[in-house]
Every structure is written in structure tokens, then in C-alpha cells.
Amino acid sequence: MPPRLSPPPWPPPNPAAQRLGAIRSGRMAMTDLLSAADIKKAVGAFAAAESFCHKKFFDMVGLKKKNQEDVKKVFHILDKDRSGFIEEDELKFILKGFTPDGRDLSDKETKTLLSAGDKDGDGKIGIDEFITLVAES
């Protein structure tokens, strides 16, 4: 009698779902998507208080050149509480989302960023709003 082969895993692994799982579990780093040198340069350019400009930052860090899927991955990394939104308290620490050396945004900078990204006025930035925010930068 021939040996019995075990069936392949069902459902078969989905690479896209595995990558999203890695992002949501915190195993994916920003440097998996963006150049460490670009991150350092961009965060350094806005080291002074009240100097943050999201349009310039997204361009300098290389996010503006990324495809929509990569922008979604960055969104999931920045969504620290995994709520599906980037809330005001998460926006305050957006530079730290790119590198631990980043500074906290001031309340004024945070509110300016929230105002630019929150298209539906619910007080938070959803994934589609984030994609639009980056694209409009």
C-alpha cells in the first residue's frame, strides 16, 4: 500500500494577506518600504518646532512616489492602535512612526495635519483619506 500523502494546506497561503498580517502585527518596519536615508533626511529637515509640512515631508521621505499598496502599508504602520484610523493622538507622533528619533508634533502642527487629511470631518484619518493626503502632497 503506497504511503498516504497529506493534503496541501487549505486554503492556500495568500502572500498579500501574509504581508498585511506582518504589518498589522508590527513586524514590518517603515524601512521595509522606504529608504532609511530618506527617512533620516526628511525627519531631520523638520526637527525644529513648528516646522512640519506634510507635503514636503511625504515628498522627501519618498512616500509620494510609492504606489497605493505601499501607501496603505505605511498607513497600517502609523495606525498604532489598529483601529483602521489614524487619530489625532497618533498624528502627534507621526514622525516617530517613521523613526524613533523623530520629534513629537506640536498641537498646532497636529491639528493642521488632521485638518488637511480629515476629508469627512470625523476627527480622524481613514485609509482612503490618507491615500488622498499623500497624493495631494
N, C-alpha and C positions, 0 to 999 in steps of 0.2 A: 504494500500500500504506500503511495507517494506521501511525503510529508505535507502536512496542511499548511498553506501559506496564510498569514494573517492579512486581512483586507487593509487597503490603504486608509489613512485617517479620513474620516468623513465629518464634516465637509473638508475638502482640501484647504490647506492654509492659504489665506489671502494676503499677499505681500503688502498691499496698501493698508489693510486693517492692522497688520502687524506693526507697520511704521507708525500709524496713528496711535496704537496702543503704547508704543515706546514713547511717543511724545506725551501722551496723557499721563503715563506713569512717571514722568520726569526723567526718563533715561536718555532722552535726546537733548543735546546741548545746542545752544544757539550757533556754536562754531561748527556744528554738523551741517548748517545751512548757509552761514555767512562767514566770510574771511575774518579770522582773528585780528589781522592787521587793520582791516576796515572798521571793525568794531572798536578797537582801541583808538583809532584816529577820530572816529565820529564821536565817541563818548568824551574823549579829551577836548574836542572842539567846543563842547557845551559844559565844560567843568565849572565855569563861573556861574554864580547865582543869577537867575533871571535871564539867562542867555539861550535857553532851549527853544529851538524852532523845529517842529516835527517835519516840515517839508524838507529842510536842509538835512536833518538827521537821517530820515529814511533814504534820501539820495546818497549821502556819504557812507552809510553803513552797507549799501548795496541792495537794500530791500526793494527799492523801486524797480530794479532790473529783474527781479525774481518773478517766476510765473505764479499764477493764482494758487496753485497747490502749495508752493513753498511759503507764500504769504499766510496761508491757512495754518501751516505748521508753526510759523512764528507766533501767530495768534494763540495757538494752543499752549505754547511755551509761556507766553505772557499771562495767560489766564490761570493764575496760580491756584485758585480755589476750584478750578474745573467746573465752573458754573455755566460755561457757554458764553460768558460775557466778560469784558474787562471793565470792572467797576472803577469808580474814582479812586478808591484806596489802592487799587493795583496800578493805576496810571501814575500815581505819585512815585512809584518805584520802577517805572518803565526802563530807565537806564540800567538799573541793577538787573533787570531781566536779560539784558544783553551781556553784562559783565558785572561781577560782584564789586568791582572798583567804581561803578557808576554812582553818581550822587542822587539824592532824592530831589524830585522836582519841588519847587515852591508851590504853595496853594494856588497862586495866580497862574503859574505855568500849567499846573494840573487842570485847572478849570478851563484854560484856553484850549488845551488838547482835547478835553472832554467835549467842549462846545464844537470844536472842528469835526469830531468824529461821530457824535451822537445825533444822527440824522432824524431819528423818530422821537427824540425828546424824552426818552425813558430813564435818562440819567446813567446810562451805561453804553458800552460799545459792543455790539454783536459782531459776529464774524463777517457778515456782508458789509457792515459799516466800516470795519477795519480794512477790508479789501479796498473799498472806495476811498478811504482816508489815505491809504498808501498810493493808490493810483492817481489821486488828485494832487499829490505832493510834487 
